Amino acid sequence: MPWLMLLVAGLFEVGWAIGLKYTEGFTRFWPSVGTLVAMVASVGLLGLALRTLPVGTAYAVWTGIGAVGTVVFGIVLLGEPVSVARLVCVGLIVAGIVGLKLTA
């Protein structure tokens, strides 16, 4: 269960990271509300997962999920550039997340 909470926390991190772009500096009400809700949910679920998981592993996995998801959504939603080097770097982050999960 803690790993599932950590996964969902990471997905909420992606939501608030992408949401920040749509808030336009917190000048748009509903995107700002959604972003703030995602922030609270993300940190809250991370906190619950930390009851069981080691802090270093959980934090690294949480930020890794957020980083990979944000890059992917940035490419898909925001038209950010795609390059082989960028995709290799994302793959390395994914490999790190999997490695941490397998050794925790």
All heavy atoms as an XYZ file, in Angstrom:
755
protein
N       0.810     -1.211      0.000
C       0.000      0.000      0.000
C       0.854      1.278      0.000
O       0.488      2.231     -0.669
C      -0.957     -0.052      1.192
C      -2.001      1.009      1.121
S      -3.036      0.825     -0.333
C      -4.576      1.299      0.329
N       1.976      1.320      0.730
C       2.765      2.560      0.720
C       3.326      2.877     -0.667
O       3.431      4.047     -1.039
C       3.877      2.321      1.727
C       3.785      0.930      2.186
C       2.493      0.358      1.705
N       3.660      1.834     -1.433
C       4.172      2.092     -2.777
C       3.072      2.659     -3.679
O       3.343      3.513     -4.531
C       4.772      0.823     -3.381
C       6.114      0.523     -2.799
C       6.410     -0.409     -1.856
C       7.345      1.193     -3.104
N       7.750     -0.355     -1.557
C       8.343      0.608     -2.311
C       7.691      2.228     -3.972
C       9.673      1.017     -2.357
C       9.021      2.639     -4.024
C       9.991      2.037     -3.226
N       1.851      2.190     -3.501
C       0.734      2.732     -4.274
C       0.496      4.200     -3.905
O       0.293      5.046     -4.780
C      -0.532      1.902     -4.037
C      -1.788      2.379     -4.767
C      -1.580      2.356     -6.273
C      -2.983      1.516     -4.379
N       0.548      4.509     -2.605
C       0.402      5.906     -2.166
C       1.508      6.772     -2.751
O       1.271      7.901     -3.180
C       0.419      5.999     -0.639
C      -0.855      5.554      0.019
S      -0.891      5.894      1.785
C       0.149      4.589      2.385
N       2.715      6.221     -2.789
C       3.846      6.967     -3.344
C       3.658      7.206     -4.843
O       3.932      8.300     -5.341
C       5.145      6.218     -3.075
C       6.421      6.954     -3.415
C       6.546      8.257     -2.632
C       7.626      6.055     -3.153
N       3.168      6.210     -5.554
C       2.896      6.368     -6.988
C       1.856      7.460     -7.220
O       2.047      8.347     -8.057
C       2.413      5.045     -7.587
C       1.910      5.123     -9.031
C       3.037      5.470     -9.985
C       1.243      3.819     -9.427
N       0.770      7.417     -6.469
C      -0.281      8.426     -6.626
C       0.243      9.810     -6.233
O      -0.052     10.813     -6.893
C      -1.548      8.039     -5.830
C      -2.593      9.133     -5.878
C      -2.123      6.729     -6.363
N       1.065      9.868     -5.186
C       1.682     11.139     -4.790
C       2.527     11.697     -5.928
O       2.499     12.902     -6.208
C       2.538     10.945     -3.533
N       3.278     10.825     -6.590
C       4.082     11.256     -7.733
C       3.225     11.760     -8.882
O       3.576     12.737     -9.548
N       2.097     11.113     -9.104
C       1.191     11.564    -10.172
C       0.593     12.929     -9.835
O       0.444     13.782    -10.721
C       0.102     10.522    -10.417
C       0.597      9.174    -10.951
C      -0.560      8.179    -11.039
C       1.297      9.331    -12.294
N       0.257     13.137     -8.564
C      -0.214     14.463     -8.157
C       0.896     15.504     -8.307
O       0.626     16.663     -8.614
C      -0.742     14.457     -6.716
C      -2.181     14.065     -6.597
C      -2.542     12.889     -5.965
C      -3.188     14.876     -7.105
C      -3.869     12.522     -5.839
C      -4.522     14.529     -6.986
C      -4.863     13.346     -6.353
N       2.143     15.085     -8.116
C       3.252     16.017     -8.324
C       3.313     16.450     -9.787
O       3.536     17.626    -10.089
C       4.582     15.407     -7.894
C       5.703     16.420     -7.997
C       7.065     15.876     -7.659
O       7.204     14.678     -7.386
O       8.006     16.684     -7.692
N       3.113     15.509    -10.684
C       3.056     15.851    -12.108
C       1.920     16.843    -12.342
O       2.094     17.841    -13.055
C       2.842     14.586    -12.974
C       2.623     14.958    -14.438
C       4.009     13.635    -12.825
N       0.770     16.577    -11.714
C      -0.388     17.460    -11.878
C      -0.104     18.881    -11.442
O      -0.454     19.831    -12.139
N       0.550     19.048    -10.293
C       0.797     20.427     -9.852
C       1.925     21.077    -10.633
O       1.891     22.282    -10.864
C       0.955     20.544     -8.352
C       2.176     20.026     -7.664
C       2.263     18.898     -6.921
C       3.457     20.651     -7.572
N       3.521     18.772     -6.395
C       4.273     19.839     -6.774
C       3.993     21.829     -8.105
C       5.597     20.147     -6.490
C       5.316     22.142     -7.819
C       6.106     21.300     -7.026
N       2.896     20.294    -11.070
C       3.970     20.893    -11.866
C       3.434     21.419    -13.199
O       3.735     22.544    -13.609
C       5.085     19.877    -12.092
N       2.620     20.617    -13.854
C       2.008     21.060    -15.111
C       0.984     22.152    -14.820
O       0.864     23.137    -15.558
C       1.367     19.869    -15.859
C       2.439     18.880    -16.313
C       0.534     20.354    -17.036
C       3.429     19.412    -17.331
N       0.252     22.008    -13.736
C      -0.749     23.009    -13.359
C      -0.152     24.391    -13.171
O      -0.792     25.402    -13.478
N       1.072     24.453    -12.665
C       1.722     25.756    -12.485
C       1.773     26.542    -13.792
O       1.628     27.764    -13.796
C       3.147     25.570    -11.943
C       3.264     25.267    -10.465
C       4.717     24.965    -10.111
C       2.758     26.428     -9.632
N       1.989     25.839    -14.882
C       2.048     26.505    -16.186
C       0.704     27.167    -16.516
O       0.662     28.265    -17.055
C       2.421     25.480    -17.261
C       2.528     26.019    -18.650
C       3.786     26.814    -18.825
C       3.979     27.168    -20.282
N       5.093     28.070    -20.472
N      -0.373     26.500    -16.155
C      -1.703     26.996    -16.492
C      -2.221     28.060    -15.522
O      -3.202     28.728    -15.810
C      -2.693     25.830    -16.593
C      -2.411     24.949    -17.782
C      -1.732     23.747    -17.634
C      -2.784     25.334    -19.057
C      -1.442     22.946    -18.734
C      -2.511     24.550    -20.156
C      -1.831     23.361    -19.992
O      -1.547     22.571    -21.083
N      -1.583     28.213    -14.369
C      -2.034     29.238    -13.417
C      -1.629     30.640    -13.865
O      -2.186     31.621    -13.379
C      -1.434     29.013    -12.011
O      -0.024     29.238    -12.039
C      -1.774     27.647    -11.468
N      -0.649     30.704    -14.759
C      -0.104     31.985    -15.231
C       0.266     32.868    -14.043
O      -0.211     33.997    -13.891
C      -1.067     32.678    -16.186
C      -1.275     31.886    -17.476
C      -2.259     32.526    -18.442
O      -2.636     33.702    -18.258
O      -2.647     31.818    -19.394
N       1.147     32.302    -13.178
C       1.600     33.053    -12.018
C       0.532     33.208    -10.950
O       0.514     34.195    -10.222
N      -0.341     32.211    -10.856
C      -1.458     32.213     -9.902
C      -2.416     33.382    -10.138
O      -3.053     33.870     -9.212
C      -0.963     32.186     -8.449
C      -0.311     30.879     -8.083
C       1.064     30.767     -8.035
C      -1.086     29.763     -7.805
C       1.671     29.563     -7.708
C      -0.485     28.550     -7.467
C       0.901     28.458     -7.425
N      -2.550     33.780    -11.394
C      -3.508     34.833    -11.737
C      -4.827     34.250    -12.248
O      -5.789     34.997    -12.394
C      -2.928     35.781    -12.806
O      -2.642     35.031    -13.991
C      -1.668     36.477    -12.292
N      -4.868     32.961    -12.531
C      -6.095     32.308    -12.978
C      -6.628     31.452    -11.830
O      -5.924     30.589    -11.315
C      -5.815     31.463    -14.220
C      -5.353     32.336    -15.392
C      -5.069     31.554    -16.655
N      -6.298     30.893    -17.102
C      -6.284     29.727    -17.755
N      -5.157     29.123    -18.027
N      -7.428     29.195    -18.136
N      -7.856     31.714    -11.447
C      -8.415     31.133    -10.222
C      -8.480     29.604    -10.246
O      -7.906     28.941     -9.386
C      -9.797     31.733     -9.933
C     -10.404     31.194     -8.668
C      -9.938     31.628     -7.436
C     -11.418     30.245     -8.709
C     -10.482     31.119     -6.247
C     -11.968     29.738     -7.537
C     -11.497     30.184     -6.308
N      -9.221     29.011    -11.183
C      -9.442     27.563    -11.152
C      -8.168     26.763    -11.386
O      -7.953     25.762    -10.670
C     -10.573     27.159    -12.104
C     -11.899     27.595    -11.566
C     -12.746     28.520    -12.121
C     -12.525     27.185    -10.344
N     -13.846     28.692    -11.315
C     -13.737     27.882    -10.210
C     -12.177     26.294     -9.334
C     -14.603     27.704     -9.142
C     -13.037     26.123     -8.255
C     -14.228     26.827     -8.174
N      -7.334     27.138    -12.330
C      -6.059     26.408    -12.420
C      -5.226     26.533    -11.138
O      -4.551     25.584    -10.742
C      -5.352     27.065    -13.605
C      -6.461     27.601    -14.450
C      -7.511     28.056    -13.464
N      -5.293     27.679    -10.480
C      -4.563     27.858     -9.216
C      -5.122     26.960     -8.125
O      -4.363     26.330     -7.372
C      -4.619     29.319     -8.774
O      -3.980     30.158     -9.711
N      -6.441     26.865     -8.035
C      -7.074     26.000     -7.042
C      -6.689     24.538     -7.296
O      -6.293     23.809     -6.371
C      -8.608     26.174     -7.044
C      -9.289     25.088     -6.216
C      -8.996     27.557     -6.547
N      -6.790     24.112     -8.531
C      -6.424     22.730     -8.880
C      -4.970     22.423     -8.574
O      -4.645     21.344     -8.061
N      -4.112     23.375     -8.859
C      -2.689     23.198     -8.589
C      -2.427     23.083     -7.096
O      -1.676     22.210     -6.641
C      -1.882     24.363     -9.199
O      -2.075     24.348    -10.624
C      -0.408     24.246     -8.891
N      -3.053     23.942     -6.311
C      -2.869     23.893     -4.863
C      -3.418     22.596     -4.260
O      -2.808     22.011     -3.362
C      -3.507     25.116     -4.210
C      -2.802     26.444     -4.516
C      -3.630     27.619     -4.001
C      -1.408     26.466     -3.920
N      -4.555     22.127     -4.759
C      -5.118     20.855     -4.289
C      -4.156     19.709     -4.613
O      -3.902     18.830     -3.770
C      -6.514     20.610     -4.898
C      -6.972     19.172     -4.680
C      -7.522     21.590     -4.321
N      -3.610     19.725     -5.821
C      -2.657     18.676     -6.206
C      -1.401     18.727     -5.344
O      -0.851     17.686     -4.974
C      -2.301     18.813     -7.687
N      -0.943     19.925     -4.992
C       0.233     20.059     -4.124
C      -0.026     19.425     -2.761
O       0.799     18.651     -2.257
C       0.591     21.534     -3.936
C       1.233     22.182     -5.105
S       1.520     23.939     -4.734
C       2.420     24.429     -6.178
N      -1.162     19.758     -2.174
C      -1.498     19.236     -0.845
C      -1.651     17.713     -0.905
O      -1.132     16.988     -0.043
C      -2.777     19.909     -0.301
C      -3.290     19.208      0.938
C      -2.508     21.385     -0.021
N      -2.331     17.216     -1.912
C      -2.519     15.769     -2.050
C      -1.177     15.067     -2.236
O      -0.926     14.010     -1.633
C      -3.449     15.466     -3.227
N      -0.310     15.640     -3.042
C       0.985     15.035     -3.315
C       1.830     14.922     -2.048
O       2.343     13.850     -1.719
C       1.720     15.862     -4.379
O       2.975     15.300     -4.661
N       1.966     16.022     -1.345
C       2.777     16.017     -0.124
C       2.114     15.171      0.966
O       2.798     14.452      1.709
C       3.051     17.457      0.351
C       3.755     17.468      1.695
C       3.885     18.202     -0.683
N       0.791     15.219      1.052
C       0.080     14.417      2.040
C       0.285     12.931      1.826
O       0.572     12.184      2.773
N       0.161     12.485      0.589
C       0.361     11.067      0.293
C       1.819     10.661      0.481
O       2.104      9.543      0.937
C      -0.114     10.750     -1.125
C      -1.629     10.735     -1.296
C      -2.011     10.708     -2.778
C      -2.237      9.555     -0.566
N       2.743     11.546      0.141
C       4.156     11.264      0.404
C       4.367     11.054      1.902
O       5.048     10.108      2.324
C       5.042     12.400     -0.109
C       6.528     12.311      0.259
C       7.174     11.065     -0.335
C       7.258     13.572     -0.177
N       3.782     11.925      2.707
C       3.899     11.797      4.152
C       3.362     10.474      4.671
O       3.965      9.849      5.545
N       2.234     10.034      4.126
C       1.670      8.744      4.535
C       2.580      7.586      4.122
O       2.780      6.644      4.888
C       0.274      8.560      3.942
C      -0.810      9.487      4.483
C      -2.113      9.297      3.695
C      -1.034      9.246      5.963
N       3.142      7.660      2.925
C       4.042      6.601      2.458
C       5.307      6.537      3.312
O       5.870      5.459      3.532
C       4.401      6.830      0.990
N       5.723      7.685      3.836
C       6.941      7.735      4.649
C       6.770      7.059      6.007
O       7.753      6.825      6.707
C       7.389      9.181      4.851
C       8.045      9.821      3.635
C       8.317     11.293      3.896
C       9.310      9.095      3.250
N       5.557      6.729      6.380
C       5.352      5.965      7.613
C       6.046      4.612      7.533
O       6.470      4.060      8.541
C       3.867      5.739      7.875
C       3.109      6.960      8.275
C       1.664      6.584      8.503
N       0.894      7.708      8.995
C      -0.417      7.687      9.145
N      -1.100      6.595      8.838
N      -1.051      8.746      9.597
N       6.136      4.074      6.314
C       6.682      2.735      6.106
C       7.983      2.742      5.319
O       8.898      1.990      5.635
C       5.646      1.865      5.345
O       4.413      1.901      6.053
C       6.120      0.445      5.207
N       8.060      3.573      4.289
C       9.215      3.549      3.382
C      10.360      4.411      3.905
O      10.120      5.417      4.575
C       8.788      4.047      1.994
C       7.673      3.252      1.306
C       7.268      3.928      0.013
C       8.128      1.827      1.044
N      11.599      4.054      3.557
C      12.733      4.901      3.915
C      12.629      6.258      3.223
O      12.248      6.338      2.050
C      13.954      4.128      3.397
C      13.475      2.762      3.060
C      11.992      2.849      2.844
N      12.971      7.315      3.934
C      12.779      8.671      3.407
C      13.588      8.906      2.132
O      13.096      9.516      1.188
C      13.079      9.745      4.488
C      14.549      9.783      4.860
C      12.610     11.116      4.029
N      14.823      8.453      2.091
C      15.646      8.681      0.895
C      15.074      8.017     -0.341
O      15.016      8.609     -1.418
N      14.637      6.782     -0.168
C      14.048      6.042     -1.291
C      12.738      6.679     -1.721
O      12.517      6.924     -2.910
C      13.809      4.574     -0.882
O      15.062      3.987     -0.542
C      13.150      3.787     -2.001
N      11.862      6.945     -0.767
C      10.547      7.494     -1.097
C      10.672      8.854     -1.776
O      10.006      9.119     -2.776
C       9.691      7.599      0.159
N      11.531      9.717     -1.237
C      11.670     11.051     -1.819
C      12.244     10.975     -3.227
O      11.770     11.661     -4.135
C      12.545     11.930     -0.925
C      12.636     13.340     -1.441
C      11.558     14.222     -1.299
C      13.767     13.800     -2.107
C      11.618     15.504     -1.788
C      13.834     15.092     -2.590
C      12.767     15.938     -2.431
O      12.824     17.212     -2.930
N      13.239     10.120     -3.428
C      13.831      9.984     -4.762
C      12.821      9.442     -5.768
O      12.743      9.922     -6.909
C      15.063      9.077     -4.697
N      12.043      8.455     -5.363
C      11.022      7.900     -6.261
C       9.947      8.937     -6.547
O       9.530      9.109     -7.702
C      10.425      6.594     -5.666
C       9.201      6.143     -6.448
C      11.489      5.501     -5.635
N       9.505      9.650     -5.523
C       8.476     10.689     -5.686
C       8.931     11.756     -6.674
O       8.196     12.108     -7.600
C       8.197     11.286     -4.312
C       7.195     12.384     -4.237
C       5.853     12.306     -4.503
C       7.430     13.727     -3.818
N       5.254     13.533     -4.269
C       6.205     14.418     -3.845
C       8.572     14.417     -3.408
C       6.088     15.755     -3.500
C       8.454     15.746     -3.054
C       7.222     16.402     -3.103
N      10.132     12.270     -6.479
C      10.617     13.303     -7.395
C      10.893     12.737     -8.783
O      10.707     13.422     -9.784
C      11.878     14.003     -6.856
O      12.905     13.038     -6.644
C      11.588     14.762     -5.589
N      11.317     11.472     -8.842
C      11.558     10.845    -10.139
C      10.282     10.694    -10.945
O      10.245     10.994    -12.146
N       9.227     10.229    -10.283
C       7.924     10.120    -10.961
C       7.487     11.500    -11.438
O       7.026     11.660    -12.575
C       6.866      9.503    -10.030
C       7.188      8.041     -9.748
C       5.462      9.628    -10.639
C       6.357      7.430     -8.629
N       7.641     12.488    -10.576
C       7.269     13.851    -10.951
C       8.073     14.367    -12.129
O       7.527     14.988    -13.051
N       9.370     14.111    -12.115
C      10.234     14.597    -13.202
C       9.896     13.927    -14.530
O       9.733     14.596    -15.556
C      11.700     14.357    -12.847
N       9.793     12.611    -14.510
C       9.496     11.884    -15.751
C       8.115     12.267    -16.279
O       7.952     12.562    -17.473
C       9.594     10.360    -15.519
C       9.028      9.591    -16.708
C      11.044      9.961    -15.271
N       7.134     12.272    -15.409
C       5.775     12.628    -15.842
C       5.686     14.042    -16.373
O       5.003     14.302    -17.367
N       6.393     14.961    -15.725
C       6.362     16.354    -16.173
C       7.023     16.506    -17.532
O       6.530     17.242    -18.395
C       7.020     17.266    -15.125
O       6.330     17.104    -13.879
C       6.950     18.719    -15.536
N       8.110     15.804    -17.758
C       8.765     15.850    -19.077
C       7.826     15.297    -20.148
O       7.642     15.905    -21.212
C      10.096     15.074    -19.078
C      10.626     14.887    -20.491
C      11.131     15.791    -18.231
N       7.211     14.157    -19.858
C       6.309     13.539    -20.846
C       5.122     14.450    -21.147
O       4.798     14.701    -22.315
C       5.829     12.153    -20.351
C       4.700     11.614    -21.218
C       6.997     11.181    -20.318
N       4.479     14.977    -20.116
C       3.343     15.870    -20.340
C       3.777     17.179    -20.988
O       3.030     17.758    -21.779
C       2.572     16.131    -19.039
C       1.568     15.074    -18.730
C       1.906     14.005    -17.921
C       0.296     15.129    -19.261
C       0.983     13.008    -17.637
C      -0.643     14.141    -18.981
C      -0.287     13.073    -18.168
N       4.974     17.642    -20.674
C       5.489     18.840    -21.327
C       5.639     18.627    -22.825
O       5.313     19.500    -23.632
N       6.108     17.454    -23.192
C       6.254     17.128    -24.612
C       4.878     17.007    -25.270
O       4.629     17.582    -26.329
C       7.060     15.824    -24.780
C       8.530     16.066    -24.396
C       6.943     15.276    -26.198
C       9.355     14.802    -24.259
N       3.967     16.266    -24.624
C       2.653     15.984    -25.213
C       1.737     17.208    -25.205
O       1.125     17.537    -26.220
C       1.979     14.802    -24.476
C       0.553     14.603    -24.946
C       2.789     13.533    -24.663
N       1.645     17.896    -24.064
C       0.693     19.004    -23.927
C       1.242     20.355    -24.364
O       0.505     21.182    -24.892
C       0.237     19.146    -22.473
C      -0.628     18.047    -21.883
C      -0.906     18.337    -20.411
C      -1.920     17.908    -22.656
N       2.513     20.577    -24.091
C       3.064     21.919    -24.291
C       3.989     22.030    -25.500
O       4.554     23.084    -25.751
C       3.803     22.366    -23.016
C       2.958     22.320    -21.732
C       3.828     22.616    -20.519
C       1.798     23.292    -21.821
N       4.147     20.939    -26.218
C       4.969     20.967    -27.429
C       6.450     21.188    -27.157
O       7.158     21.744    -28.000
N       6.920     20.749    -25.987
C       8.342     20.904    -25.685
C       9.151     19.981    -26.587
O       8.660     18.965    -27.073
C       8.599     20.596    -24.206
C       7.962     21.624    -23.294
C       8.170     21.333    -21.817
O       8.784     20.307    -21.464
O       7.708     22.161    -21.005
N      10.412     20.317    -26.822
C      11.217     19.553    -27.785
C      11.517     18.122    -27.311
O      11.635     17.854    -26.117
C      12.514     20.356    -27.893
C      12.568     21.186    -26.668
C      11.151     21.435    -26.256
N      11.634     17.240    -28.303
C      12.001     15.846    -28.064
C      13.336     15.605    -28.744
O      13.524     15.973    -29.902
C      10.954     14.882    -28.675
C      11.327     13.442    -28.407
C       9.575     15.187    -28.170
N      14.252     15.010    -28.024
C      15.532     14.623    -28.620
C      15.948     13.288    -28.042
O      15.462     12.877    -26.975
C      16.608     15.678    -28.322
O      16.931     15.683    -26.944
N      16.841     12.626    -28.717
C      17.322     11.335    -28.236
C      17.983     11.515    -26.871
O      17.740     10.731    -25.944
C      18.297     10.703    -29.249
C      18.959      9.464    -28.667
C      17.572     10.371    -30.540
N      18.793     12.540    -26.720
C      19.485     12.774    -25.450
C      18.481     12.978    -24.309
O      18.654     12.438    -23.207
C      20.408     13.979    -25.563
N      17.442     13.721    -24.576
C      16.429     13.978    -23.559
C      15.714     12.695    -23.159
O      15.484     12.437    -21.976
C      15.429     15.000    -24.104
C      14.582     15.640    -23.072
C      13.878     16.854    -23.632
N      13.213     17.530    -22.530
C      12.131     18.245    -22.648
N      11.596     18.439    -23.830
N      11.589     18.805    -21.604
N      15.365     11.873    -24.138
C      14.692     10.609    -23.853
C      15.610      9.632    -23.125
O      15.161      8.889    -22.249
C      14.144      9.994    -25.142
C      13.042     10.805    -25.842
C      12.631     10.134    -27.145
C      11.848     11.011    -24.929
N      16.888      9.628    -23.454
C      17.843      8.773    -22.739
C      17.923      9.202    -21.275
O      17.928      8.372    -20.370
C      19.234      8.814    -23.412
C      20.306      8.198    -22.515
C      19.187      8.097    -24.753
N      17.965     10.494    -21.038
C      18.016     10.991    -19.660
C      16.762     10.607    -18.879
O      16.851     10.206    -17.708
C      18.218     12.509    -19.651
S      19.856     13.002    -20.218
N      15.611     10.692    -19.507
C      14.370     10.270    -18.854
C      14.435      8.770    -18.566
O      14.032      8.310    -17.489
C      13.140     10.629    -19.714
C      11.888      9.939    -19.206
C      12.939     12.132    -19.748
N      14.966      8.003    -19.498
C      15.130      6.562    -19.286
C      16.034      6.256    -18.103
O      15.793      5.311    -17.346
N      17.071      7.055    -17.925
C      17.962      6.870    -16.775
C      17.235      7.143    -15.463
O      17.449      6.446    -14.464
C      19.185      7.770    -16.906
C      20.169      7.387    -18.012
C      21.219      8.482    -18.188
C      20.819      6.049    -17.712
N      16.370      8.149    -15.463
C      15.580      8.423    -14.254
C      14.658      7.246    -13.962
O      14.544      6.804    -12.813
C      14.771      9.732    -14.394
C      15.721     10.929    -14.516
C      13.828      9.913    -13.204
C      15.029     12.225    -14.901
N      14.008      6.726    -14.986
C      13.114      5.566    -14.808
C      13.913      4.373    -14.271
O      13.468      3.674    -13.355
C      12.390      5.208    -16.120
C      11.657      3.880    -16.009
C      11.431      6.320    -16.519
N      15.105      4.153    -14.823
C      15.945      3.052    -14.337
C      16.291      3.243    -12.858
O      16.292      2.279    -12.076
C      17.218      2.953    -15.177
N      16.550      4.466    -12.462
C      16.835      4.749    -11.059
C      15.645      4.474    -10.165
O      15.787      3.915     -9.072
N      14.462      4.852    -10.624
C      13.239      4.600     -9.846
C      13.036      3.096     -9.675
O      12.770      2.611     -8.572
C      12.013      5.234    -10.534
C      12.106      6.759    -10.510
C      10.718      4.755     -9.889
C      11.083      7.455    -11.394
N      13.178      2.359    -10.763
C      12.993      0.909    -10.689
C      14.044      0.283     -9.776
O      13.740     -0.569     -8.937
C      13.051      0.285    -12.108
C      13.103     -1.235    -12.043
C      11.861      0.745    -12.943
N      15.281      0.750     -9.891
C      16.343      0.226     -9.035
C      16.069      0.477     -7.567
O      16.270     -0.407     -6.723
N      15.605      1.667     -7.239
C      15.279      1.972     -5.848
C      14.130      1.107     -5.331
O      14.141      0.661     -4.186
C      14.950      3.461     -5.686
C      16.150      4.391     -5.757
C      15.690      5.839     -5.851
C      17.062      4.189     -4.568
N      13.151      0.886     -6.184
C      12.020      0.051     -5.782
C      12.481     -1.391     -5.525
O      12.089     -2.010     -4.548
C      10.937      0.081     -6.878
C       9.857     -0.990     -6.768
C       8.985     -0.811     -5.538
C       7.803     -1.737     -5.557
N       7.870     -2.835     -4.624
N      13.357     -1.889     -6.372
C      13.802     -3.269     -6.235
C      14.731     -3.486     -5.045
O      14.809     -4.596     -4.514
C      14.509     -3.715     -7.526
C      13.623     -3.814     -8.768
C      14.463     -4.143     -9.985
C      12.519     -4.847     -8.567
N      15.400     -2.439     -4.620
C      16.348     -2.591     -3.518
C      15.812     -2.099     -2.179
O      16.503     -2.171     -1.179
C      17.661     -1.844     -3.824
O      17.396     -0.456     -4.012
C      18.343     -2.423     -5.049
N      14.589     -1.585     -2.166
C      14.022     -1.062     -0.910
C      13.463     -2.158     -0.048
O      13.095     -3.189     -0.446
C      12.943     -0.030     -1.209
